Amino acid sequence: MTVITTEAASPEVRTLAERVFNQLQSAIVRGEIAPGTKITEPGLSKAYGISRGPLREAMRRLETHRLIERVPHVGARVVKLSMKELLELFDVREALESMAARLAAEHMSAEEIAGLRKVLAVHEQQSDLARGEAYYQREGDLDFHYCIVQGSHNRMLMTILCDDLYYLVRLYRTQFSASGTRPQRAFVEHHRIVDAIEAGDAELAELLMRRHVSASRANVANRYAEMLKQEAEQEVSPSTAG
């Protein structure tokens, strides 16, 4: 892992705690720190070369964004949703993001839509997408779904999807959505959604986003089920060996 120095930051640079948070949330979202992994302040302090104060603040933010949880008699660990919780999360996504797409078609300006096109142009240059391995989107303004929600101009949706659930959604969207032809298909679906928004077709934009998230939900559920099956087989195999 990259070591963070404690040198004085310029006014333009985020605080040390924010940078630690960003590194940790990126590592969790990408799966470098796996779901269910126990984490400790001494361990992270050593790995990241950072003092406990900023680290403690970063961990509080991770907990606020639901990326880590405190478990009695265990301590802090990276969140690991059950299958039921995961499907519930995607049900919420499907309902709210399709609503956001409909509102975006009604309210996004030409400048905002042009910005969406630029985001997709950036994504198209990604090597992981070109190889069909994944479709990783950086957070915030380079995240297609984040931009759609912002384009809805609905503060309640922004709070729920861009604050409360954002990083948790990104975790499972990133780690479990890359299989087969899904990355390229998702990219094409993004273009179609933007086409509908640009045409001001709110009904079509809502329908396309609903189908898009539903397809992602099915893909994620299948991948997660495979992972759970593999974990179960690994637990059984030692006792059956020999």
Secondary structure, DSSP 8 states (H G I E B T S, - for coil): ----------TTS--HHHHHHHHHHHHHHHTSS-TT-EE-HHHHHHHHT--HHHHHHHHHHHHHTTSEEEETTTEEEE----HHHHHHHHHHHHHHHHHHHHHHHHH--HHHHHHHHHHHHHHHT-HHHHTTS-----SGGG-HHHHHHHHTT-HHHHHIIIIISHHHHHHHHHHHS-STTHHHHHHHHHHHHHHHHHTT-HHHHHHHHHHHHHHHHHHHHHHHHHHHHHHHHHHHHHHH--
